[in-house]
Structures are given as structure tokens and as C-alpha cells.
Amino acid sequence: MKALKIFLSVLLLFAFTTSIKAQRGARIGYIDMEYILENVPEYQEAKNQLASKVQKWKRDMDKMLQEIEQLKLNLSNERILLTKELIEEQEEEIKLLEDELLEYQQNRFGPNGDLDIQRRQLVQPIQDQVFNLVQELAEAKKYDFIFDKSADVVMLFAAKRNDMSDQVLRSINRAAKREEASNRKEGKAIEKEEALGQEENEALSEREEVLKDKKNEREEMMAARSRQRDSIRQVKQAEFEARRQELILKRQRRTDSINGVQQPTNNTPPGPPVIEGDGSRR
């Protein structure tokens, strides 16, 4: 069904393009978002940091799973020696740990989990920047259509001469140089290199400010959601620890009670006292 929708979209697109070509020459360009992302240093650095977090989350899950497997093994080995109540308590403790592991997995790797959210946070600012730069390039160079070849609606043919990915990438790099130059007082040299007019600079600054405000707003919203999620986790963790401690105390009391019953007692009455003497009879 999805392939059919894509095919129909491509047919309609080319039909519309052909109609425009009949009236005047249509100018079409495309970008490769994956190529752009892979060549932005900030994206690569953040991607590596996210990969480190993922490895840590996986190690935490492995540790939790090992604890559960060890408890199951202990219960299997000791089941014949335990009472029904002790068996039920240990099974309940294992169930609690399994639920905790499942919840941790969902919070980290599930839909709208930490991995999904941080991936969106990683890509969204660059996508916003690319979108705005594409609008500028399309208007300046009179393009009729510009597509992302890495998106769902792929092109059946793409001439290299229409690939605008390097132009967008250069614009991103120039923006990074402008920010670096403002800190090192090299703004004039870069302005000469880019040969931008004063009005274009002001318009670009306004757009960058809008993007910055959107980024700050998005980060604040994500931080608020993260705080709320952490608060819920802390409450659940506290409830889990309390229940687990209660189970441990019950099990210890039962074990102490069993040990007290099984301990041998010395109830043999004392014998008659031994009288020391010379052994003679009187």
C-alpha cells in the first residue's frame, strides 16, 4: 500500500513537471539529507555521545537480567527445602524485577523512549537549518522543485548536476564559521568571502534568531518532559524498593523461625551427685 502511494505520488509529480515544462523550462534540484548529516561535525559528535549512552543502557539491562537469572537459579536449587510461602515470596520478587526490567527497556528503547527522543533532538535542528537554506537557494536560483532523495518519495532518476547537497553543506559550514568568527573577531573577513549585502545579512540574522528561539523552546519542552518522566520513575523505584525490602524481611523472619525450631535442645535431667571419699564403708 505504501509502495503504491509512493508510485502514484511520483507519477503525479512527473506529470505536473511535464506540464510546467510545456509552458517553460522547469528547474528541479534535490538534496541528500543523509549525506549532509554525515558531513556535519556537530551531528557526528552528538551521534557518538548518543551511541555511548545506548551502550550504557544495554549494560544496565544486562546487569538486571543477570540478577533475575541468578535468583531463578537459586530458587530452582533451593525449592525442595523451602516452604510454600517462601517460594511464593521469591517468585514475587523475581516478578517485580522482571517488571522493572521491562519498564526500563520501554523507557529507553520503546516508542517515545529516551533513544527516540534524543534522536529527534539530534536531527531536528539540522533539518530546520537545511529547510531554511533550501528555501533561500530555491528562491535565489529560481528552482521549481527540490527534493530530498533520502526521503520516502524517491526519484527514479537524479542528474548529478542538480544535486544541491554540497551547496547546503557549504552554507551550514559558513554559518558555523560566522559563529566562530564572532568569537574571534574575524567577521569582516568572512563577510568579504561570502560577499553578502547588508540587507541579506540582517535577514539571515533574523532567521537564525528565529531558529534559535525555536530550538530553545523545543529543548525546554523536552527537558520538562524528561523531568516529569524521571519523577515518575523515582516514585515507582521507591515503591519497588519498599516492596522488595518487605519481602526480604518476611523471608528472613521465616528463615529465623525455621532455624529456631530445628535447633536441638538439651532436656536430659541431671544425674545424682558424685561423693568423693576414700572408698571405705561405714
Secondary structure, 3 states (H helix, E strand, C coil): CHHHHHHHHHHHHHHHHHHHHHHCCCCEEEECHHHHHHCCHHHHHHHHHHHHHHHHHHHHHHHHHHHHHHHHHHHHHHHHHCCHHHHHHHHHHHHHHHHHHHHHHHHHHCCCCHHHHHHHHHHHHHHHHHHHHHHHHHHHCCCCEEEECCCCCCCCCCCHHHECHHHHHHHHHHHHHHHHHHHHCCHHHHHHHHCCCHHHHHHHHHHHHHHHHHHHHHHHHHHHHHHHHHHHHHHHHHHHHHHHHHHHHHHHHHHHHHHHHHCCCCCCCCCCCCCCCCCCCC
